[in-house]
Amino acid sequence: MNALLAGLTVLVIGDSHMVTRDYLITHLHDDLLAQGAQVDTFGMCGANAGDWVYPTTVSCGKAERIGKAGPQINRAPGSPTYQIDAVIDRVHPNLVVIEMGDTMAGYGQASFPQGWIYQQVHALTGRIAAHNVPCVWVGPPWGSEGSSYHKTFARVKEMSEFLATAVAPCRFIDSTQFSKQGEWPTIDGQHLTASGYKAWGADIAAALDKIAPELAPKP
C-alpha cells in the first residue's frame, strides 16, 4: 500500500469505459481502494469533456460507484449529465482522475478535430483547476481496428500525443504505453474484454502510484 495514495480521496470520471460492470468502474476503482484511497467513480457513456461542464443529457447511460459499494448503472438515455462542479463539491477530492479520449478523437473523420478537442479539454480542466484540485488525465488504449467505431491505431496515437500537450495543468498518462497495438482484445473495437479492463486498470493504478508523491495534497 502506498501511504500517499492511502491519504487521498480520489474522484475518477470517465466515458463509456466506466459505465459497465467489469470495466474500469470495477477494476481501476478496486485497485485504488486496495492502495488505501477513498474512491468515488462517475462515468457517462458517449460523453465529451465539455459534457461535464455544460448541462446536457447522456446518450447511452451513466454510472457511479461510491467507496466500497458496487456500481450503480443507469442505462436510461436522456438522463441529465453529471456536472463536475457539483461532483467535486459532493466528493471533496484531493485528486481527480479523468479517463477520456475515445469520444473526442473523431474516429471515422478524415481530419483530426484538434481545435475542438482543445476547447473540450480546457473547459473541463479549467473547472477542476478552479477548485484547486490536482488532476491526472488518462488517454485511450489502442483498441482494435476495423470496427463500427472506425478506431485506428494511427488516430489513437495522434490523440494520445495531442492530449499529452493539451491537458495541463493535469498530468497525462499515456495508455498506449501499457500494451502493444491489438494486444488487448475488444468486444467491439473500442471496449475491451474484462481481462483487458483488469490489465488497463492495474496499469493506470501503478502509474498513479509512481507519480503520487507529486500529487499529494498540499499542507
C-alpha atoms as an extended CHARMM CRD file, in Angstrom:
* protein
*
       219  EXT
         1         1  MET       CA              0.0000000000        0.0000000000        0.0000000000  PROA      1               0.0000000000
         2         2  ASN       CA              1.2770000000        3.4580000000       -0.9120000000  PROA      2               0.0000000000
         3         3  ALA       CA              0.9810000000        5.7560000000        2.0970000000  PROA      3               0.0000000000
         4         4  LEU       CA              0.4670000000        8.7840000000       -0.1440000000  PROA      4               0.0000000000
         5         5  LEU       CA             -2.3950000000        7.1950000000       -2.0790000000  PROA      5               0.0000000000
         6         6  ALA       CA             -3.8310000000        5.9790000000        1.2130000000  PROA      6               0.0000000000
         7         7  GLY       CA             -4.1880000000        9.6070000000        2.2250000000  PROA      7               0.0000000000
         8         8  LEU       CA             -6.0850000000       10.6470000000       -0.8930000000  PROA      8               0.0000000000
         9         9  THR       CA             -9.7540000000       10.9780000000       -1.7030000000  PROA      9               0.0000000000
        10        10  VAL       CA             -9.7580000000       10.1800000000       -5.4070000000  PROA      10              0.0000000000
        11        11  LEU       CA            -12.5200000000       11.1990000000       -7.8100000000  PROA      11              0.0000000000
        12        12  VAL       CA            -12.4620000000        9.1900000000      -11.0360000000  PROA      12              0.0000000000
        13        13  ILE       CA            -14.5540000000       10.3590000000      -14.0030000000  PROA      13              0.0000000000
        14        14  GLY       CA            -14.7640000000        8.9260000000      -17.4850000000  PROA      14              0.0000000000
        15        15  ASP       CA            -16.7010000000        7.8620000000      -20.5480000000  PROA      15              0.0000000000
        16        16  SER       CA            -18.2480000000        4.5140000000      -21.5050000000  PROA      16              0.0000000000
        17        17  HSD       CA            -15.1770000000        2.6910000000      -20.1970000000  PROA      17              0.0000000000
        18        18  MET       CA            -16.6730000000        3.4690000000      -16.7620000000  PROA      18              0.0000000000
        19        19  VAL       CA            -20.3190000000        2.5750000000      -17.3790000000  PROA      19              0.0000000000
        20        20  THR       CA            -20.4100000000       -1.2520000000      -17.3330000000  PROA      20              0.0000000000
        21        21  ARG       CA            -19.5380000000       -3.7780000000      -14.6320000000  PROA      21              0.0000000000
        22        22  ASP       CA            -16.0850000000       -5.3150000000      -15.1090000000  PROA      22              0.0000000000
        23        23  TYR       CA            -14.9570000000       -2.1670000000      -16.9050000000  PROA      23              0.0000000000
        24        24  LEU       CA            -12.7760000000        0.4570000000      -15.1700000000  PROA      24              0.0000000000
        25        25  ILE       CA            -15.5680000000        1.2660000000      -12.7060000000  PROA      25              0.0000000000
        26        26  THR       CA            -14.8050000000       -2.1700000000      -11.2730000000  PROA      26              0.0000000000
        27        27  HSD       CA            -11.1090000000       -2.7510000000      -11.8670000000  PROA      27              0.0000000000
        28        28  LEU       CA             -9.4830000000        0.6860000000      -11.5360000000  PROA      28              0.0000000000
        29        29  HSD       CA            -11.7720000000        1.5390000000       -8.6330000000  PROA      29              0.0000000000
        30        30  ASP       CA            -10.8700000000       -1.7050000000       -6.8190000000  PROA      30              0.0000000000
        31        31  ASP       CA             -7.1510000000       -1.2030000000       -7.4660000000  PROA      31              0.0000000000
        32        32  LEU       CA             -7.2120000000        2.2770000000       -5.9530000000  PROA      32              0.0000000000
        33        33  LEU       CA             -9.2340000000        1.0470000000       -2.9650000000  PROA      33              0.0000000000
        34        34  ALA       CA             -6.6300000000       -1.6650000000       -2.4470000000  PROA      34              0.0000000000
        35        35  GLN       CA             -3.9660000000        1.0490000000       -2.2420000000  PROA      35              0.0000000000
        36        36  GLY       CA             -5.8770000000        2.6700000000        0.5890000000  PROA      36              0.0000000000
        37        37  ALA       CA             -7.5200000000        5.5580000000       -1.2310000000  PROA      37              0.0000000000
        38        38  GLN       CA            -11.1060000000        6.6670000000       -0.7820000000  PROA      38              0.0000000000
        39        39  VAL       CA            -12.5090000000        6.3420000000       -4.3060000000  PROA      39              0.0000000000
        40        40  ASP       CA            -15.6710000000        7.6610000000       -5.9600000000  PROA      40              0.0000000000
        41        41  THR       CA            -16.1640000000        6.9200000000       -9.6760000000  PROA      41              0.0000000000
        42        42  PHE       CA            -18.5880000000        8.5400000000      -12.1260000000  PROA      42              0.0000000000
        43        43  GLY       CA            -18.9890000000        7.6530000000      -15.8080000000  PROA      43              0.0000000000
        44        44  MET       CA            -21.1090000000        8.8750000000      -18.7150000000  PROA      44              0.0000000000
        45        45  CYS       CA            -21.4420000000        6.8440000000      -21.8990000000  PROA      45              0.0000000000
        46        46  GLY       CA            -20.5980000000        8.8260000000      -25.0210000000  PROA      46              0.0000000000
        47        47  ALA       CA            -19.6820000000       11.9600000000      -23.0890000000  PROA      47              0.0000000000
        48        48  ASN       CA            -17.1590000000       14.5200000000      -24.2630000000  PROA      48              0.0000000000
        49        49  ALA       CA            -15.1540000000       16.5750000000      -21.7930000000  PROA      49              0.0000000000
        50        50  GLY       CA            -17.4530000000       19.5680000000      -22.2030000000  PROA      50              0.0000000000
        51        51  ASP       CA            -20.4720000000       17.4890000000      -21.1870000000  PROA      51              0.0000000000
        52        52  TRP       CA            -19.0810000000       17.5320000000      -17.6370000000  PROA      52              0.0000000000
        53        53  VAL       CA            -19.1730000000       21.3450000000      -17.7260000000  PROA      53              0.0000000000
        54        54  TYR       CA            -22.2210000000       22.3620000000      -19.7820000000  PROA      54              0.0000000000
        55        55  PRO       CA            -25.5270000000       20.6950000000      -18.7720000000  PROA      55              0.0000000000
        56        56  THR       CA            -26.9470000000       18.2970000000      -21.3420000000  PROA      56              0.0000000000
        57        57  THR       CA            -28.1870000000       14.6850000000      -21.3710000000  PROA      57              0.0000000000
        58        58  VAL       CA            -26.3780000000       11.3730000000      -21.7500000000  PROA      58              0.0000000000
        59        59  SER       CA            -26.8760000000        9.3570000000      -24.9110000000  PROA      59              0.0000000000
        60        60  CYS       CA            -26.3550000000        5.8240000000      -23.5990000000  PROA      60              0.0000000000
        61        61  GLY       CA            -26.3790000000        5.7830000000      -19.8190000000  PROA      61              0.0000000000
        62        62  LYS       CA            -24.2800000000        6.7370000000      -16.8300000000  PROA      62              0.0000000000
        63        63  ALA       CA            -22.9450000000        5.0930000000      -13.6970000000  PROA      63              0.0000000000
        64        64  GLU       CA            -21.4850000000        5.8610000000      -10.3180000000  PROA      64              0.0000000000
        65        65  ARG       CA            -19.7050000000        3.9180000000       -7.6310000000  PROA      65              0.0000000000
        66        66  ILE       CA            -19.1600000000        5.3580000000       -4.1930000000  PROA      66              0.0000000000
        67        67  GLY       CA            -16.4450000000        3.9360000000       -1.9510000000  PROA      67              0.0000000000
        68        68  LYS       CA            -16.7200000000        0.2190000000       -1.3130000000  PROA      68              0.0000000000
        69        69  ALA       CA            -20.2750000000       -0.0750000000       -2.6640000000  PROA      69              0.0000000000
        70        70  GLY       CA            -20.9960000000       -1.6990000000       -6.0150000000  PROA      70              0.0000000000
        71        71  PRO       CA            -21.5630000000        0.1860000000       -9.2710000000  PROA      71              0.0000000000
        72        72  GLN       CA            -24.9550000000        1.8100000000       -9.7710000000  PROA      72              0.0000000000
        73        73  ILE       CA            -25.6560000000        1.8030000000      -13.5040000000  PROA      73              0.0000000000
        74        74  ASN       CA            -28.4280000000        3.7890000000      -15.1810000000  PROA      74              0.0000000000
        75        75  ARG       CA            -28.8660000000        2.8270000000      -18.8280000000  PROA      75              0.0000000000
        76        76  ALA       CA            -31.7280000000        5.2370000000      -19.4810000000  PROA      76              0.0000000000
        77        77  PRO       CA            -30.9740000000        7.5930000000      -22.3690000000  PROA      77              0.0000000000
        78        78  GLY       CA            -31.7160000000       11.2430000000      -21.7820000000  PROA      78              0.0000000000
        79        79  SER       CA            -30.6120000000       11.3470000000      -18.1420000000  PROA      79              0.0000000000
        80        80  PRO       CA            -29.0410000000       14.6470000000      -17.0470000000  PROA      80              0.0000000000
        81        81  THR       CA            -25.2600000000       14.7320000000      -17.2080000000  PROA      81              0.0000000000
        82        82  TYR       CA            -23.0960000000       14.8800000000      -14.1250000000  PROA      82              0.0000000000
        83        83  GLN       CA            -21.6310000000       18.3500000000      -13.6490000000  PROA      83              0.0000000000
        84        84  ILE       CA            -18.0180000000       18.4720000000      -12.5000000000  PROA      84              0.0000000000
        85        85  ASP       CA            -18.5230000000       21.3970000000      -10.1040000000  PROA      85              0.0000000000
        86        86  ALA       CA            -21.3490000000       19.5940000000       -8.3040000000  PROA      86              0.0000000000
        87        87  VAL       CA            -19.4560000000       16.2900000000       -8.2200000000  PROA      87              0.0000000000
        88        88  ILE       CA            -16.3290000000       17.9300000000       -6.7590000000  PROA      88              0.0000000000
        89        89  ASP       CA            -18.4500000000       19.7170000000       -4.1500000000  PROA      89              0.0000000000
        90        90  ARG       CA            -20.0430000000       16.3700000000       -3.2670000000  PROA      90              0.0000000000
        91        91  VAL       CA            -16.8480000000       14.3040000000       -3.0880000000  PROA      91              0.0000000000
        92        92  HSD       CA            -14.2620000000       16.8910000000       -1.9010000000  PROA      92              0.0000000000
        93        93  PRO       CA            -11.4150000000       15.0500000000       -3.6770000000  PROA      93              0.0000000000
        94        94  ASN       CA             -7.6930000000       15.5120000000       -3.2090000000  PROA      94              0.0000000000
        95        95  LEU       CA             -7.1570000000       14.2100000000       -6.7470000000  PROA      95              0.0000000000
        96        96  VAL       CA             -9.2740000000       13.9790000000       -9.9080000000  PROA      96              0.0000000000
        97        97  VAL       CA             -8.5200000000       11.2450000000      -12.4530000000  PROA      97              0.0000000000
        98        98  ILE       CA            -10.0730000000       11.7960000000      -15.8830000000  PROA      98              0.0000000000
        99        99  GLU       CA            -10.2660000000        8.8790000000      -18.3270000000  PROA      99              0.0000000000
       100       100  MET       CA            -11.3120000000       10.2710000000      -21.6980000000  PROA      100             0.0000000000
       101       101  GLY       CA            -10.2370000000       10.2540000000      -25.3130000000  PROA      101             0.0000000000
       102       102  ASP       CA            -12.1810000000        7.8140000000      -27.4670000000  PROA      102             0.0000000000
       103       103  THR       CA            -15.2960000000       10.0030000000      -27.5670000000  PROA      103             0.0000000000
       104       104  MET       CA            -13.3850000000       13.0300000000      -28.8500000000  PROA      104             0.0000000000
       105       105  ALA       CA            -10.8260000000       11.5730000000      -31.2690000000  PROA      105             0.0000000000
       106       106  GLY       CA            -13.0140000000       11.8690000000      -34.3510000000  PROA      106             0.0000000000
       107       107  TYR       CA            -12.7550000000        8.2300000000      -35.3870000000  PROA      107             0.0000000000
       108       108  GLY       CA            -14.0200000000        7.9090000000      -38.9400000000  PROA      108             0.0000000000
       109       109  GLN       CA            -13.3820000000       11.5880000000      -39.6980000000  PROA      109             0.0000000000
       110       110  ALA       CA            -10.7580000000       12.4320000000      -42.2710000000  PROA      110             0.0000000000
       111       111  SER       CA             -9.3160000000       15.2930000000      -40.2510000000  PROA      111             0.0000000000
       112       112  PHE       CA             -8.3230000000       15.3220000000      -36.5960000000  PROA      112             0.0000000000
       113       113  PRO       CA            -10.5770000000       17.8400000000      -34.7150000000  PROA      113             0.0000000000
       114       114  GLN       CA             -7.6940000000       19.3970000000      -32.8150000000  PROA      114             0.0000000000
       115       115  GLY       CA             -9.2120000000       22.7960000000      -32.1000000000  PROA      115             0.0000000000
       116       116  TRP       CA            -12.4920000000       21.3420000000      -30.8500000000  PROA      116             0.0000000000
       117       117  ILE       CA            -10.6830000000       18.8070000000      -28.6510000000  PROA      117             0.0000000000
       118       118  TYR       CA             -8.5980000000       21.5950000000      -27.1310000000  PROA      118             0.0000000000
       119       119  GLN       CA            -11.7360000000       23.5700000000      -26.2790000000  PROA      119             0.0000000000
       120       120  GLN       CA            -13.3700000000       20.4970000000      -24.7290000000  PROA      120             0.0000000000
       121       121  VAL       CA            -10.3260000000       19.5980000000      -22.6600000000  PROA      121             0.0000000000
       122       122  HSD       CA             -9.7580000000       23.0980000000      -21.3560000000  PROA      122             0.0000000000
       123       123  ALA       CA            -13.4010000000       23.5830000000      -20.4200000000  PROA      123             0.0000000000
       124       124  LEU       CA            -13.0450000000       20.6180000000      -18.0540000000  PROA      124             0.0000000000
       125       125  THR       CA             -9.5030000000       21.1650000000      -16.7710000000  PROA      125             0.0000000000
       126       126  GLY       CA            -10.3340000000       24.8180000000      -16.1550000000  PROA      126             0.0000000000
       127       127  ARG       CA            -13.2240000000       23.8940000000      -13.8670000000  PROA      127             0.0000000000
       128       128  ILE       CA            -11.0770000000       21.4100000000      -11.9550000000  PROA      128             0.0000000000
       129       129  ALA       CA             -8.2650000000       23.9460000000      -11.6110000000  PROA      129             0.0000000000
       130       130  ALA       CA            -10.7610000000       26.4740000000      -10.2540000000  PROA      130             0.0000000000
       131       131  HSD       CA            -11.3180000000       24.0800000000       -7.3390000000  PROA      131             0.0000000000
       132       132  ASN       CA             -7.5370000000       23.9260000000       -6.7860000000  PROA      132             0.0000000000
       133       133  VAL       CA             -7.5060000000       20.1290000000       -7.0690000000  PROA      133             0.0000000000
       134       134  PRO       CA             -4.6260000000       18.2960000000       -8.8170000000  PROA      134             0.0000000000
       135       135  CYS       CA             -5.6500000000       16.1210000000      -11.7480000000  PROA      135             0.0000000000
       136       136  VAL       CA             -4.3960000000       13.3230000000      -13.9720000000  PROA      136             0.0000000000
       137       137  TRP       CA             -5.7440000000       12.6710000000      -17.4820000000  PROA      137             0.0000000000
       138       138  VAL       CA             -5.7010000000        9.0940000000      -18.8110000000  PROA      138             0.0000000000
       139       139  GLY       CA             -5.6570000000        8.7320000000      -22.5900000000  PROA      139             0.0000000000
       140       140  PRO       CA             -7.2980000000        5.9610000000      -24.6490000000  PROA      140             0.0000000000
       141       141  PRO       CA             -5.9380000000        2.4280000000      -25.1510000000  PROA      141             0.0000000000
       142       142  TRP       CA             -5.1840000000        1.0300000000      -28.5990000000  PROA      142             0.0000000000
       143       143  GLY       CA             -8.3980000000       -0.9510000000      -29.0440000000  PROA      143             0.0000000000
       144       144  SER       CA             -8.9080000000       -2.7280000000      -32.3630000000  PROA      144             0.0000000000
       145       145  GLU       CA             -9.1030000000       -1.5870000000      -35.9580000000  PROA      145             0.0000000000
       146       146  GLY       CA            -11.8430000000       -2.3490000000      -38.4770000000  PROA      146             0.0000000000
       147       147  SER       CA            -14.9480000000       -1.9880000000      -36.2810000000  PROA      147             0.0000000000
       148       148  SER       CA            -18.0830000000        0.1240000000      -36.4840000000  PROA      148             0.0000000000
       149       149  TYR       CA            -16.3550000000        2.6910000000      -34.2560000000  PROA      149             0.0000000000
       150       150  HSD       CA            -13.7690000000        3.2760000000      -37.0430000000  PROA      150             0.0000000000
       151       151  LYS       CA            -10.9900000000        3.3300000000      -34.4730000000  PROA      151             0.0000000000
       152       152  THR       CA             -7.4940000000        3.2130000000      -35.9690000000  PROA      152             0.0000000000
       153       153  PHE       CA             -4.1060000000        2.8740000000      -34.3150000000  PROA      153             0.0000000000
       154       154  ALA       CA             -2.9120000000        5.9650000000      -36.1700000000  PROA      154             0.0000000000
       155       155  ARG       CA             -5.7130000000        8.1320000000      -34.7560000000  PROA      155             0.0000000000
       156       156  VAL       CA             -5.2500000000        6.7290000000      -31.2300000000  PROA      156             0.0000000000
       157       157  LYS       CA             -1.5540000000        7.6660000000      -31.4640000000  PROA      157             0.0000000000
       158       158  GLU       CA             -2.4340000000       11.1330000000      -32.7630000000  PROA      158             0.0000000000
       159       159  MET       CA             -4.9870000000       11.6310000000      -29.9950000000  PROA      159             0.0000000000
       160       160  SER       CA             -2.6120000000       10.4680000000      -27.2660000000  PROA      160             0.0000000000
       161       161  GLU       CA              0.1930000000       12.6920000000      -28.4800000000  PROA      161             0.0000000000
       162       162  PHE       CA             -2.1160000000       15.7000000000      -28.6380000000  PROA      162             0.0000000000
       163       163  LEU       CA             -3.6140000000       15.1000000000      -25.1930000000  PROA      163             0.0000000000
       164       164  ALA       CA             -0.1030000000       14.9630000000      -23.7510000000  PROA      164             0.0000000000
       165       165  THR       CA              0.3280000000       18.5900000000      -24.8140000000  PROA      165             0.0000000000
       166       166  ALA       CA             -3.2020000000       19.7990000000      -24.0740000000  PROA      166             0.0000000000
       167       167  VAL       CA             -4.2790000000       18.6080000000      -20.6250000000  PROA      167             0.0000000000
       168       168  ALA       CA             -2.1580000000       20.8920000000      -18.4260000000  PROA      168             0.0000000000
       169       169  PRO       CA             -2.3970000000       21.5820000000      -15.5270000000  PROA      169             0.0000000000
       170       170  CYS       CA             -3.3150000000       17.8800000000      -15.3310000000  PROA      170             0.0000000000
       171       171  ARG       CA             -0.6100000000       15.2640000000      -15.6340000000  PROA      171             0.0000000000
       172       172  PHE       CA             -1.0170000000       12.8270000000      -18.5440000000  PROA      172             0.0000000000
       173       173  ILE       CA             -0.9590000000        9.0310000000      -18.5250000000  PROA      173             0.0000000000
       174       174  ASP       CA             -0.4460000000        7.5320000000      -21.9920000000  PROA      174             0.0000000000
       175       175  SER       CA             -2.3870000000        4.2630000000      -22.1140000000  PROA      175             0.0000000000
       176       176  THR       CA             -0.7580000000        3.2580000000      -25.4110000000  PROA      176             0.0000000000
       177       177  GLN       CA              2.4250000000        2.5800000000      -23.4310000000  PROA      177             0.0000000000
       178       178  PHE       CA              0.7410000000       -0.2240000000      -21.4840000000  PROA      178             0.0000000000
       179       179  SER       CA              0.2390000000       -2.6870000000      -24.3500000000  PROA      179             0.0000000000
       180       180  LYS       CA              1.1300000000       -3.3890000000      -27.9510000000  PROA      180             0.0000000000
       181       181  GLN       CA             -1.2940000000       -2.4830000000      -30.7300000000  PROA      181             0.0000000000
       182       182  GLY       CA             -4.1220000000       -5.0220000000      -30.6390000000  PROA      182             0.0000000000
       183       183  GLU       CA             -2.7090000000       -6.8370000000      -27.6020000000  PROA      183             0.0000000000
       184       184  TRP       CA             -5.8040000000       -6.1970000000      -25.5010000000  PROA      184             0.0000000000
       185       185  PRO       CA             -8.7980000000       -7.7530000000      -27.3320000000  PROA      185             0.0000000000
       186       186  THR       CA            -12.0400000000       -5.8230000000      -27.6300000000  PROA      186             0.0000000000
       187       187  ILE       CA            -15.6870000000       -6.7630000000      -27.8770000000  PROA      187             0.0000000000
       188       188  ASP       CA            -16.4760000000       -4.1180000000      -30.4880000000  PROA      188             0.0000000000
       189       189  GLY       CA            -13.2520000000       -2.3620000000      -31.4920000000  PROA      189             0.0000000000
       190       190  GLN       CA            -13.3930000000        0.1780000000      -28.6890000000  PROA      190             0.0000000000
       191       191  HSD       CA            -14.4630000000       -1.5400000000      -25.4560000000  PROA      191             0.0000000000
       192       192  LEU       CA            -12.0830000000       -4.1160000000      -24.0230000000  PROA      192             0.0000000000
       193       193  THR       CA            -12.8180000000       -7.5660000000      -22.7040000000  PROA      193             0.0000000000
       194       194  ALA       CA            -12.8910000000       -7.9850000000      -18.9210000000  PROA      194             0.0000000000
       195       195  SER       CA             -9.2730000000       -9.1540000000      -18.8930000000  PROA      195             0.0000000000
       196       196  GLY       CA             -8.2670000000       -6.0400000000      -20.8200000000  PROA      196             0.0000000000
       197       197  TYR       CA            -10.0150000000       -3.7530000000      -18.3710000000  PROA      197             0.0000000000
       198       198  LYS       CA             -8.3450000000       -5.5790000000      -15.4980000000  PROA      198             0.0000000000
       199       199  ALA       CA             -4.9200000000       -5.0330000000      -17.0930000000  PROA      199             0.0000000000
       200       200  TRP       CA             -5.6690000000       -1.4120000000      -18.0140000000  PROA      200             0.0000000000
       201       201  GLY       CA             -6.9620000000       -0.6160000000      -14.5330000000  PROA      201             0.0000000000
       202       202  ALA       CA             -3.8820000000       -2.1480000000      -12.9000000000  PROA      202             0.0000000000
       203       203  ASP       CA             -1.5760000000       -0.1800000000      -15.2150000000  PROA      203             0.0000000000
       204       204  ILE       CA             -3.3660000000        3.1170000000      -14.5050000000  PROA      204             0.0000000000
       205       205  ALA       CA             -3.2050000000        2.4570000000      -10.7620000000  PROA      205             0.0000000000
       206       206  ALA       CA              0.5110000000        1.6560000000      -10.9940000000  PROA      206             0.0000000000
       207       207  ALA       CA              1.1440000000        4.8450000000      -12.9840000000  PROA      207             0.0000000000
       208       208  LEU       CA             -0.7550000000        6.8860000000      -10.3980000000  PROA      208             0.0000000000
       209       209  ASP       CA              1.2890000000        5.2090000000       -7.6680000000  PROA      209             0.0000000000
       210       210  LYS       CA              4.5200000000        6.3240000000       -9.3580000000  PROA      210             0.0000000000
       211       211  ILE       CA              3.5050000000        9.9660000000       -9.5540000000  PROA      211             0.0000000000
       212       212  ALA       CA              1.6900000000       10.0190000000       -6.1890000000  PROA      212             0.0000000000
       213       213  PRO       CA              4.4580000000       11.9820000000       -4.4250000000  PROA      213             0.0000000000
       214       214  GLU       CA              3.8130000000       14.8590000000       -6.8330000000  PROA      214             0.0000000000
       215       215  LEU       CA              0.0380000000       14.6760000000       -6.3310000000  PROA      215             0.0000000000
       216       216  ALA       CA             -0.1080000000       14.6240000000       -2.5350000000  PROA      216             0.0000000000
       217       217  PRO       CA             -2.3870000000       17.2670000000       -1.0210000000  PROA      217             0.0000000000
       218       218  LYS       CA             -0.5070000000       20.4210000000       -0.1240000000  PROA      218             0.0000000000
       219       219  PRO       CA             -0.3820000000       21.1990000000        3.6090000000  PROA      219             0.0000000000
